[in-house]
Amino acid sequence: MRIVPLDQTFTRWDELLALILSAFAAMNGRIDPPSSALKLTTASLAEKAGTEIGHVAIDGEKLVGCLFLRPEADCLYVGKLAVLPEVQGKGLGKRLLGIAEETAAALGLPALRLETRIELTDNHAVFAAWGFARAAEKAHPGFARTTFIEMRKVLAS
């Protein structure tokens, strides 16, 4: 399995969208509001790859994982970390986060930041095991209750 950066030669947007929707499908009906992944299109993914730092994991010829990274003032935001359900639990998510750590170091950013829905306590536990700590509780616009938590991982200097 190899992890490669998304670049101008990447054309498999339909497959990448299907990967993300498959990886996020278990959230459907569990989280409110629904995942922003449901609003993605092949065009918006291509645009996202043009403004963020994207990587895909490929097993043979099949896309099995991805993540998108966005530099912020004091950290690197990790978004759309997705691994196909049949590949989950085999270390690919941790490998993808390793890419995020390397990218943050190369950019001189001291931390990673991600957001995970309040209902997804299993995700909270996985991210905590990978060194992330809860940093804030937040709500989507129009919600009076907490809908997601922000987690951060401070990187070794």
N, C-alpha and C positions, 0 to 999 in steps of 0.2 A: 504494500500500500504506500502510495506517495501523496504528499501534500504539496500543492503547487499554487503560486499566486495567480489570481485572476488578472489577465492582461488583455490587450486589444485583440489577441488571437482567439480568445474564448468565444464560442458561439453556442454553447449548449444551455441556453437560458431556459428552455422548456424543461429540461431534465433537472436543472438547479431549482427551479420553482417547485417541481414535483417533490424533490428531496426535502425542501423546507416544509412544504405542506404535510408531507408524510411524517416528518419528525415532530411537527407541532400538533398533529391530529389528536393526540391524547388529551390536549388541553381543551378541545372543543366541548362545550357544555360544562366544563369545570371552572372556567374563569369568566369574569365579567368585569370590564367589557371584553368582547372577543379579541383574540390575538390580532395584532397588526399584520401578521403574516398572511391573513386572509385577504388583505387589501393589495398584496404584492401582485405584480404582473411581470411578464418577461421584460417589458420595456422599463418598468421601475427598477427591476433588479439590475439591468444593464446600466441604468443611470446611477444606481447605488454603487456599483463597482467602479464607476468613473470618479466618484467623489470620496469613496472610502477605500480602505485597503482590504481586499477580499482574498480568501484562500479557499480552495476546494481539496477534499481528500478523494482520491481515486483508487479503487481496488480493481485491478485489471483494467477494464474500460468503464466501469460503473462509478458514478458519483455517489459517495457514501456519506460525505460530511462537508460542512462549510463553516466559515465564520466571516464576519465583517468587522473591521476595526476602524475607529474614528478618533484621531488625536484631539484631545481637549487641553485646556490650559494646564491642568495639573495631573492628568492621567490619560490612559488610553481606554476608550469605551469599547467594550466587547458586545457586539450585537449579532443577532441571528446565528448564534452558535447552534448548529443543527447536525444531528447524526441520525441516519436511518435507524428505525426501531430494531431491525435485525442485527445491527452492528453495535448498538448501545451496550454498555457494560464491559467493553473489551479494550478500553483505554484510549479510544480515538478522541473523545472530548478533551481528555487531559493533554493529549498530543497537540491538539489544536490550540489549547490555552498556552502550551509551551511556545507556539509560534507567536501568540499575542505577547508573551513575556519578552521574547527576543526582539519583537518589533518595538515595544515600549523602551527597552534598553537602547536600541539603536537610535530612537528619537529623543533619548534623554528624559523620558517620562518615568516618574517614580512609582506609579501604581496602575493597576487595572481597575476598571469599574464596569459593573453590569447591573442589569435590572431583571428581577424575576417576580412573577406574580405571587401575591400573598397566599393564594390557595395552593401553590405548588411546593408544599413543605418538603417533598422528596428532593426537589431541585435545591432547596436551601441547604439541605444536609450534604448533598454532593459538593456544592460549591464551598461549603464550610470545610469539608474534608480536603479540598484542593487549596485551602489557605485563604479563602475569602471570609470577610466578617461583615455582618449587617452594619450599614452606615446610616441608613435613613429609611423611614416609612413615608410613602407618598401616595397621592391619589390622582387618577386620571381626571381631566376636566369634566365637571358635572357630577362627580362622585363625592359624597361627604365622608365615606369610609376609606380606609387604606386599601388600595388595589394592587400595589406592588412595593417591593422593597429594593433598595439600592444596596449592593454589596461591593466591597472594595478589597483589593489585595495589594498590600504594600510590598514592593519588590526590593530585594537586597541591592544595596548600592555598589 
